[in-house]
Amino acid sequence: MLLAHPAVLPGLVDRYWALSVLDAADDASSVRREMRDVEQALCVATGTADVYAALIAARHHLPGAGALDDSVLASR
């Protein structure tokens, strides 16, 4: 299965969280429509069918993620 380049994932994840804050503050249809587009892009990029699974998969593929845990912070 082809997956998106890891450089694409941080932007999608950041955009998803930014839109989720906007969606919680104001249920505008344009925000909701863009959020659905980002959700779909995350699912396609990670090979998942659910946005929550996509976020978890993206987190594991982000630069600095630990190999044996779900940490997204680089070890020092």
C-alpha positions in Angstrom: 0.0 0.0 0.0 1.3 3.5 -0.9 1.4 6.0 1.9 1.9 9.8 1.8 5.4 11.1 2.3 5.9 11.9 6.0 6.5 15.6 5.2 2.8 15.8 4.1 1.4 14.5 7.3 2.3 17.3 9.8 0.5 19.9 7.6 -2.7 17.7 7.4 -2.7 17.0 11.1 -2.2 20.7 12.0 -4.9 21.7 9.5 -7.3 19.2 11.0 -6.8 20.4 14.6 -7.1 24.1 13.5 -10.3 23.4 11.7 -11.7 21.3 14.6 -11.2 24.4 16.8 -13.0 26.6 14.3 -15.8 24.0 13.9 -16.3 23.9 17.7 -16.4 27.7 17.8 -18.6 28.3 14.8 -20.4 25.6 12.9 -20.0 27.3 9.5 -20.7 25.1 6.5 -17.4 26.2 4.8 -15.4 25.2 7.8 -17.2 21.9 8.0 -16.7 21.2 4.3 -13.0 21.9 4.5 -12.7 19.7 7.6 -14.3 16.8 5.7 -11.8 17.4 2.9 -8.9 17.3 5.3 -10.4 14.2 7.0 -10.6 12.4 3.7 -7.0 13.5 2.8 -5.7 12.1 6.1 -7.5 8.8 5.5 -6.1 8.5 2.0 -2.6 9.5 3.1 -2.5 7.0 5.9 -4.5 4.2 4.3 -7.3 4.2 6.9 -11.1 4.6 6.7 -11.6 6.5 9.9 -10.3 10.0 10.8 -9.3 8.9 14.3 -7.4 5.9 13.0 -5.8 8.3 10.4 -4.7 10.7 13.2 -3.1 7.8 15.1 -1.4 6.4 12.0 -0.2 9.9 11.1 1.2 10.4 14.6 3.2 7.1 14.2 4.7 8.3 10.9 5.6 11.8 12.0 9.3 12.7 12.2 10.5 12.1 15.8 7.9 9.4 16.6 9.4 6.6 18.7 9.7 3.2 17.1 8.2 1.3 20.1 5.8 3.9 21.6 3.4 6.5 20.5 5.6 9.5 21.4 5.8 12.3 18.8 8.6 14.0 20.7 12.2 13.5 19.6 14.4 12.1 22.3 17.3 14.3 23.3 
